[in-house]
């Protein structure tokens, strides 16, 4: 059955090229994950704050290595794209930023991020999100990016506001964290905002 609109982006818009390295211009680099990041990922997921807002828990460096292997394969599938956020000088892992639920045909994706305990309070999530957002709109041509976080997660709300993601509403009891169901803030940006 033919559609009345053409795809915003064709299949292959991501996978036809290698995943790029994206410098923020202010001391951070977004780069594809590497196998040698496993110890740092495992360490990041030992932080109790990660357990509060994320569903995954790393039981070993080997488990983290398996995650990274999967994250690297996701680029080819064009549904998820994940970057390690590292210090530009030392290559020390400071966090992760991602596009999830990518729908090229509709030009949509969801932004996600986390930071290591040592990186919090330094603007890492906001700087990485701004760089990824610019790339997604200006280099790839996505039309809309959404950002969801637990309404109780004030740090994520500050990141969303700082990076120009307007609060569009609250999804009631929409996500289950370890302590129960949470309302979720829905923020979004549209290309040209």
N, C-alpha and C positions, 0 to 999 in steps of 0.2 A: 504494500500500500504506500503510495507516495505521500510525503509530508508537504505541508504548505509553506514551510520555511526551510532554508538550507542550514547545515550545521554551522555553528559559530566557528569551530575549529575542526579540521579533519583528523581522522585517525592518523597517528604518526607524528602529530604536532610536537610531541615530547620525545618519543622513542626513536625518531629518525636521527637524532643527534645524541652525543654523550651528555650525561647529566652535567650541567655547568658548575663551575666554582664561582661564587658570587661574593666579592668583597663588599663590606659595608662602607668602606672609605673612612672608618673611624676606629680601626683596630681589631675588627672582627672579620672572619671569613666564614661563609657558608660553603661547605664542601661535601662531596659524597662521602658516605661512611666508609671506613676501612676496617679490615679484620682486627687490626691492632688497637681499635677503639674499645674492644670488649671489656678490658679491665675497668676503664673509666665509666662505661655505661653501667656495669655491674655496681660499681661504687656509688654512682648517682642514685641508683634505685634502692640503696640501703637507707636513704634519708627518709625519716618519718613523714615529712611533708609530701614527698612523692606518693607515698601510700595513701595520703588523705585525698589527693585529687586525681590520681591515675589508677587504673585497674590492674596494671601489670606489676609483677614483683619478680625481681631477678634472684634466683636461688644460687646461681653460680656464674662464673665467668664464661663457662661453656654455654650456658643458656643465653647469656647476652650475645655471645658469638653467633648463635643460631638466629637471634633476632636480626643482627646486622646482615647476615647472609640473606634473610628474607627481605630486609629493607632495600638492599642493593638490587634485588630482582624486581622490585615493584616499579622501578622506572620503566621497564619494558612493557608492563601491563597498562600504564597510563591511567591508573585509578588512584595511586598514591605516589607522592614524591617526597622523600625525606632527606634533610641535610643535617650534618653535624655542624654545630656552631662552635668555632674554635678561635682562640687568640691568634691574631695574625702573625705575631712574632714567635711564640712558643709552640703553637699548634695544640695547646692544652684544651681539652674538651670543656666547654662552658654550658652547652645545652643542645637542644634539637629544635628545628623548625620544619614544618611539613605542610604540604597540601594533601588533604584527604578527600575522599569521595569526589574525585575529579570527574566531571562530566563534560568532555570536550564538545560534544554535540550541542550542549546548552551553554557552554562557556562559564561553568560554575565550578567552585571548589570550596572546601573548608580549610581554614588555617588552624594549625595546632602548634604548640610549643611547650617546652619545659626548659628549666635551667638547673644547673647543679647548685648545691647549697652554697658553694664558694662564690658563685657568680651572681647571686641574688642581690638586688639593690644597686646594681651597676648599669641598669638599662639594657642588659643583654637581650632580653626577650623583645623589647620594643625595637631595638636597632635591627635585630634579625628579622622581625616581622615586617618592618618598613622596607627592608631590602628585598625580601621575598615578594611582598605585595607589588613593589615597583616592577620587578622582573615578570611577575604573573600578568600584570596588565600591559606593560609597555613592550616586553620582549616576546611573550607568548600570545597575548591578545585575549586573555580571559575577560569576561564581562562583569562577573560578580563574585566576590569572596565573602564567605560567612565565617564568623568566629563565635563559637559557643563555649561558655564556661559556667561552672556552678555559680549561682547568684551570690553565694557566701564567699566565693574566692575573690576578695577585693583586689589582690595583686593582679590577677588576670583582667579584672575590669579596668584597672589603671592602664595596663598595656593596650587594651582595645581602644580606650579613649585617646591615649597618647599617639596611637598610630592611625587615627582617623576613622575607626570603625564605629559607626553610629549605632546606638542602642535602638533596636527595632521592637523589642518586646521580651516577654518572659514566657518560656515554655514550662508550664507547671508540672512539677513532679516528673521530669523528663529523663532523669539519669540517676542510676543507682550507684552511689559510692559506698565504701565499706561501712559508713555510719547510717546508711539508709538513702531514701529518695531525696533528690535535690531539684529545686527549680533551676532552670538554666537561662542565663541571659543570652539572647540572640543579638549579635552585633553584625553589621555588614558594611561593605564598601562596594561601590559600583564604579567601573572604569570611568574616569572623568571627575570623580568626587574631588 
